[in-house]
Amino acid sequence: MLCQYNVERKNLDAVTKVTPGRRAATINALEEEGWVAVSSMVEKKKIATVMDELTSLGAEDILVVGILNTRT
């Protein structure tokens, strides 16, 4: 699953421990100062727990989408 969310930069270290991604999470600055958007692959069986953990760490606007195919 692809998990995308917004989070304050000050919480970035904590949330990327929850969603480290395969190699690393993709992080993009948002127009709102101090905030970033994070994208990371997460195992489907773990997504509910991951979403709960992200919420408790201050992540917002959490979006999860299925990945139909990938190559490594």
N, CA, C and O atoms as CSV, one atom per row, in Angstrom:
chain,resi,resn,atom,element,x,y,z
A,1,MET,N,N,0.849,-1.157,0.000
A,1,MET,CA,C,0.000,0.000,0.000
A,1,MET,C,C,0.903,1.230,0.000
A,1,MET,O,O,2.005,1.208,0.548
A,2,LEU,N,N,0.421,2.297,-0.621
A,2,LEU,CA,C,1.128,3.565,-0.568
A,2,LEU,C,C,0.430,4.446,0.454
A,2,LEU,O,O,-0.761,4.732,0.331
A,3,CYS,N,N,1.164,4.868,1.444
A,3,CYS,CA,C,0.621,5.706,2.508
A,3,CYS,C,C,1.193,7.113,2.345
A,3,CYS,O,O,2.408,7.303,2.305
A,4,GLN,N,N,0.304,8.086,2.253
A,4,GLN,CA,C,0.711,9.483,2.099
A,4,GLN,C,C,0.050,10.299,3.200
A,4,GLN,O,O,-1.111,10.076,3.543
A,5,TYR,N,N,0.802,11.244,3.746
A,5,TYR,CA,C,0.260,12.067,4.822
A,5,TYR,C,C,1.067,13.343,4.970
A,5,TYR,O,O,2.173,13.462,4.444
A,6,ASN,N,N,0.500,14.287,5.689
A,6,ASN,CA,C,1.175,15.540,6.003
A,6,ASN,C,C,1.513,15.541,7.483
A,6,ASN,O,O,0.775,14.998,8.305
A,7,VAL,N,N,2.637,16.158,7.809
A,7,VAL,CA,C,3.066,16.198,9.207
A,7,VAL,C,C,3.990,17.399,9.406
A,7,VAL,O,O,4.682,17.833,8.485
A,8,GLU,N,N,3.984,17.919,10.620
A,8,GLU,CA,C,4.915,18.997,10.929
A,8,GLU,C,C,6.342,18.445,10.904
A,8,GLU,O,O,6.601,17.335,11.369
A,9,ARG,N,N,7.248,19.232,10.359
A,9,ARG,CA,C,8.640,18.806,10.228
A,9,ARG,C,C,9.221,18.359,11.584
A,9,ARG,O,O,10.040,17.442,11.628
A,10,LYS,N,N,8.810,18.990,12.669
A,10,LYS,CA,C,9.340,18.633,13.992
A,10,LYS,C,C,9.005,17.195,14.383
A,10,LYS,O,O,9.663,16.630,15.257
A,11,ASN,N,N,7.996,16.594,13.753
A,11,ASN,CA,C,7.600,15.219,14.042
A,11,ASN,C,C,8.113,14.216,13.000
A,11,ASN,O,O,7.791,13.029,13.060
A,12,LEU,N,N,8.904,14.701,12.055
A,12,LEU,CA,C,9.321,13.878,10.925
A,12,LEU,C,C,10.120,12.647,11.349
A,12,LEU,O,O,9.865,11.557,10.837
A,13,ASP,N,N,11.056,12.781,12.247
A,13,ASP,CA,C,11.858,11.628,12.679
A,13,ASP,C,C,10.978,10.528,13.264
A,13,ASP,O,O,11.189,9.348,12.981
A,14,ALA,N,N,10.006,10.902,14.067
A,14,ALA,CA,C,9.130,9.914,14.710
A,14,ALA,C,C,8.259,9.186,13.687
A,14,ALA,O,O,8.140,7.962,13.739
A,15,VAL,N,N,7.650,9.925,12.757
A,15,VAL,CA,C,6.741,9.277,11.805
A,15,VAL,C,C,7.484,8.423,10.789
A,15,VAL,O,O,6.960,7.400,10.347
A,16,THR,N,N,8.688,8.818,10.411
A,16,THR,CA,C,9.422,8.001,9.438
A,16,THR,C,C,9.979,6.723,10.070
A,16,THR,O,O,10.400,5.818,9.350
A,17,LYS,N,N,9.987,6.638,11.383
A,17,LYS,CA,C,10.298,5.364,12.033
A,17,LYS,C,C,9.120,4.407,11.878
A,17,LYS,O,O,9.308,3.191,11.839
A,18,VAL,N,N,7.910,4.949,11.790
A,18,VAL,CA,C,6.702,4.142,11.586
A,18,VAL,C,C,6.561,3.761,10.116
A,18,VAL,O,O,6.141,2.647,9.803
A,19,THR,N,N,6.908,4.677,9.211
A,19,THR,CA,C,6.803,4.430,7.767
A,19,THR,C,C,8.149,4.700,7.095
A,19,THR,O,O,8.308,5.700,6.395
A,20,PRO,N,N,9.116,3.806,7.311
A,20,PRO,CA,C,10.435,4.039,6.729
A,20,PRO,C,C,10.488,3.817,5.219
A,20,PRO,O,O,11.414,4.282,4.554
A,21,GLY,N,N,9.496,3.105,4.676
A,21,GLY,CA,C,9.501,2.804,3.248
A,21,GLY,C,C,10.437,1.653,2.935
A,21,GLY,O,O,11.075,1.100,3.830
A,22,ARG,N,N,10.515,1.297,1.681
A,22,ARG,CA,C,11.372,0.185,1.274
A,22,ARG,C,C,12.831,0.600,1.359
A,22,ARG,O,O,13.634,-0.070,2.007
A,23,ARG,N,N,13.170,1.690,0.715
A,23,ARG,CA,C,14.525,2.240,0.803
A,23,ARG,C,C,14.520,3.438,1.739
A,23,ARG,O,O,15.354,3.548,2.638
A,24,ALA,N,N,13.575,4.322,1.513
A,24,ALA,CA,C,13.396,5.509,2.350
A,24,ALA,C,C,12.065,6.142,1.978
A,24,ALA,O,O,11.567,5.945,0.870
A,25,ALA,N,N,11.495,6.890,2.891
A,25,ALA,CA,C,10.253,7.614,2.602
A,25,ALA,C,C,10.569,8.783,1.665
A,25,ALA,O,O,11.672,9.330,1.687
A,26,THR,N,N,9.590,9.155,0.848
A,26,THR,CA,C,9.719,10.347,0.012
A,26,THR,C,C,9.137,11.512,0.792
A,26,THR,O,O,8.011,11.439,1.284
A,27,ILE,N,N,9.906,12.583,0.901
A,27,ILE,CA,C,9.494,13.733,1.702
A,27,ILE,C,C,9.559,14.986,0.839
A,27,ILE,O,O,10.583,15.274,0.220
A,28,ASN,N,N,8.452,15.729,0.806
A,28,ASN,CA,C,8.364,16.973,0.026
A,28,ASN,C,C,7.889,18.105,0.920
A,28,ASN,O,O,6.998,17.921,1.750
A,29,ALA,N,N,8.481,19.263,0.749
A,29,ALA,CA,C,8.060,20.438,1.516
A,29,ALA,C,C,6.682,20.884,1.042
A,29,ALA,O,O,6.378,20.813,-0.149
A,30,LEU,N,N,5.856,21.340,1.967
A,30,LEU,CA,C,4.563,21.921,1.632
A,30,LEU,C,C,4.688,23.439,1.599
A,30,LEU,O,O,5.646,23.999,2.132
A,31,GLU,N,N,3.748,24.083,0.991
A,31,GLU,CA,C,3.734,25.542,0.955
A,31,GLU,C,C,3.579,26.128,2.349
A,31,GLU,O,O,4.048,27.236,2.607
A,32,GLU,N,N,2.928,25.405,3.250
A,32,GLU,CA,C,2.774,25.871,4.620
A,32,GLU,C,C,4.090,25.630,5.362
A,32,GLU,O,O,4.540,24.489,5.474
A,33,GLU,N,N,4.686,26.669,5.852
A,33,GLU,CA,C,5.984,26.576,6.499
A,33,GLU,C,C,5.952,25.609,7.682
A,33,GLU,O,O,5.028,25.626,8.496
A,34,GLY,N,N,6.979,24.772,7.757
A,34,GLY,CA,C,7.099,23.834,8.853
A,34,GLY,C,C,6.402,22.504,8.629
A,34,GLY,O,O,6.431,21.638,9.504
A,35,TRP,N,N,5.777,22.328,7.478
A,35,TRP,CA,C,5.045,21.098,7.176
A,35,TRP,C,C,5.645,20.386,5.971
A,35,TRP,O,O,6.171,21.024,5.059
A,36,VAL,N,N,5.559,19.054,5.977
A,36,VAL,CA,C,6.025,18.248,4.854
A,36,VAL,C,C,4.975,17.206,4.495
A,36,VAL,O,O,4.121,16.855,5.309
A,37,ALA,N,N,5.053,16.724,3.272
A,37,ALA,CA,C,4.233,15.607,2.809
A,37,ALA,C,C,5.145,14.387,2.739
A,37,ALA,O,O,6.276,14.472,2.259
A,38,VAL,N,N,4.648,13.260,3.219
A,38,VAL,CA,C,5.439,12.030,3.251
A,38,VAL,C,C,4.700,10.952,2.459
A,38,VAL,O,O,3.486,10.797,2.591
A,39,SER,N,N,5.438,10.211,1.638
A,39,SER,CA,C,4.904,9.050,0.916
A,39,SER,C,C,5.800,7.864,1.215
A,39,SER,O,O,7.026,7.971,1.182
A,40,SER,N,N,5.170,6.724,1.508
A,40,SER,CA,C,5.943,5.542,1.863
A,40,SER,C,C,5.135,4.280,1.608
A,40,SER,O,O,3.918,4.271,1.792
A,41,MET,N,N,5.805,3.218,1.188
A,41,MET,CA,C,5.135,1.938,1.027
A,41,MET,C,C,5.002,1.261,2.387
A,41,MET,O,O,5.923,1.291,3.203
A,42,VAL,N,N,3.833,0.647,2.618
A,42,VAL,CA,C,3.544,-0.043,3.875
A,42,VAL,C,C,2.864,-1.370,3.532
A,42,VAL,O,O,2.041,-1.431,2.618
A,43,GLU,N,N,3.206,-2.423,4.261
A,43,GLU,CA,C,2.551,-3.708,4.044
A,43,GLU,C,C,1.057,-3.596,4.348
A,43,GLU,O,O,0.659,-2.985,5.340
A,44,LYS,N,N,0.242,-4.190,3.487
A,44,LYS,CA,C,-1.214,-4.106,3.629
A,44,LYS,C,C,-1.687,-4.575,5.007
A,44,LYS,O,O,-2.565,-3.951,5.602
A,45,LYS,N,N,-1.122,-5.651,5.509
A,45,LYS,CA,C,-1.574,-6.211,6.786
A,45,LYS,C,C,-1.251,-5.294,7.973
A,45,LYS,O,O,-1.807,-5.474,9.057
A,46,LYS,N,N,-0.369,-4.325,7.783
A,46,LYS,CA,C,0.025,-3.421,8.865
A,46,LYS,C,C,-0.623,-2.040,8.779
A,46,LYS,O,O,-0.431,-1.220,9.676
A,47,ILE,N,N,-1.381,-1.767,7.724
A,47,ILE,CA,C,-1.805,-0.392,7.455
A,47,ILE,C,C,-2.704,0.194,8.542
A,47,ILE,O,O,-2.570,1.378,8.852
A,48,ALA,N,N,-3.603,-0.574,9.129
A,48,ALA,CA,C,-4.493,-0.027,10.165
A,48,ALA,C,C,-3.696,0.426,11.383
A,48,ALA,O,O,-3.933,1.510,11.915
A,49,THR,N,N,-2.765,-0.390,11.817
A,49,THR,CA,C,-1.914,-0.046,12.957
A,49,THR,C,C,-1.036,1.156,12.630
A,49,THR,O,O,-0.865,2.050,13.459
A,50,VAL,N,N,-0.489,1.177,11.436
A,50,VAL,CA,C,0.361,2.292,11.003
A,50,VAL,C,C,-0.426,3.596,11.009
A,50,VAL,O,O,0.073,4.619,11.480
A,51,MET,N,N,-1.650,3.569,10.491
A,51,MET,CA,C,-2.462,4.789,10.474
A,51,MET,C,C,-2.743,5.287,11.888
A,51,MET,O,O,-2.700,6.492,12.136
A,52,ASP,N,N,-3.028,4.381,12.813
A,52,ASP,CA,C,-3.252,4.771,14.209
A,52,ASP,C,C,-1.998,5.397,14.816
A,52,ASP,O,O,-2.076,6.416,15.503
A,53,GLU,N,N,-0.845,4.784,14.559
A,53,GLU,CA,C,0.414,5.322,15.085
A,53,GLU,C,C,0.717,6.696,14.498
A,53,GLU,O,O,1.134,7.600,15.221
A,54,LEU,N,N,0.510,6.858,13.196
A,54,LEU,CA,C,0.766,8.148,12.552
A,54,LEU,C,C,-0.120,9.235,13.144
A,54,LEU,O,O,0.340,10.346,13.408
A,55,THR,N,N,-1.389,8.910,13.350
A,55,THR,CA,C,-2.316,9.877,13.937
A,55,THR,C,C,-1.853,10.295,15.324
A,55,THR,O,O,-1.900,11.476,15.667
A,56,SER,N,N,-1.406,9.332,16.121
A,56,SER,CA,C,-0.951,9.658,17.479
A,56,SER,C,C,0.314,10.501,17.473
A,56,SER,O,O,0.614,11.175,18.458
A,57,LEU,N,N,1.065,10.470,16.361
A,57,LEU,CA,C,2.300,11.257,16.252
A,57,LEU,C,C,2.083,12.593,15.535
A,57,LEU,O,O,3.042,13.312,15.256
A,58,GLY,N,N,0.827,12.923,15.241
A,58,GLY,CA,C,0.524,14.226,14.663
A,58,GLY,C,C,0.353,14.266,13.163
A,58,GLY,O,O,0.201,15.348,12.595
A,59,ALA,N,N,0.373,13.116,12.496
A,59,ALA,CA,C,0.162,13.105,11.046
A,59,ALA,C,C,-1.296,13.459,10.738
A,59,ALA,O,O,-2.207,13.102,11.485
A,60,GLU,N,N,-1.494,14.160,9.633
A,60,GLU,CA,C,-2.834,14.563,9.193
A,60,GLU,C,C,-3.021,14.213,7.723
A,60,GLU,O,O,-2.061,13.923,7.009
A,61,ASP,N,N,-4.264,14.247,7.292
A,61,ASP,CA,C,-4.585,14.030,5.872
A,61,ASP,C,C,-4.015,12.708,5.369
A,61,ASP,O,O,-3.448,12.652,4.278
A,62,ILE,N,N,-4.160,11.655,6.149
A,62,ILE,CA,C,-3.591,10.349,5.801
A,62,ILE,C,C,-4.408,9.728,4.672
A,62,ILE,O,O,-5.633,9.637,4.747
A,63,LEU,N,N,-3.710,9.309,3.636
A,63,LEU,CA,C,-4.323,8.712,2.456
A,63,LEU,C,C,-3.601,7.403,2.162
A,63,LEU,O,O,-2.371,7.358,2.143
A,64,VAL,N,N,-4.370,6.334,1.934
A,64,VAL,CA,C,-3.779,5.042,1.614
A,64,VAL,C,C,-4.361,4.565,0.277
A,64,VAL,O,O,-5.578,4.542,0.094
A,65,VAL,N,N,-3.502,4.196,-0.627
A,65,VAL,CA,C,-3.934,3.692,-1.936
A,65,VAL,C,C,-3.205,2.391,-2.236
A,65,VAL,O,O,-2.067,2.185,-1.814
A,66,GLY,N,N,-3.879,1.523,-2.969
A,66,GLY,CA,C,-3.282,0.255,-3.344
A,66,GLY,C,C,-2.242,0.424,-4.449
A,66,GLY,O,O,-2.350,1.318,-5.288
A,67,ILE,N,N,-1.261,-0.426,-4.435
A,67,ILE,CA,C,-0.240,-0.447,-5.487
A,67,ILE,C,C,-0.509,-1.682,-6.328
A,67,ILE,O,O,-0.453,-2.803,-5.822
A,68,LEU,N,N,-0.799,-1.488,-7.605
A,68,LEU,CA,C,-1.107,-2.612,-8.465
A,68,LEU,C,C,0.135,-3.349,-8.939
A,68,LEU,O,O,0.094,-4.554,-9.188
A,69,ASN,N,N,1.227,-2.628,-9.060
A,69,ASN,CA,C,2.441,-3.259,-9.566
A,69,ASN,C,C,3.637,-2.428,-9.133
A,69,ASN,O,O,3.533,-1.216,-8.950
A,70,THR,N,N,4.758,-3.085,-8.975
A,70,THR,CA,C,5.999,-2.388,-8.653
A,70,THR,C,C,7.180,-3.217,-9.110
A,70,THR,O,O,7.086,-4.439,-9.231
A,71,ARG,N,N,8.269,-2.563,-9.357
A,71,ARG,CA,C,9.507,-3.255,-9.715
A,71,ARG,C,C,10.612,-2.743,-8.838
A,71,ARG,O,O,10.656,-1.558,-8.506
A,72,THR,N,N,11.499,-3.621,-8.464
A,72,THR,CA,C,12.602,-3.203,-7.609
A,72,THR,C,C,13.919,-3.386,-8.320
A,72,THR,O,O,14.972,-3.086,-7.757
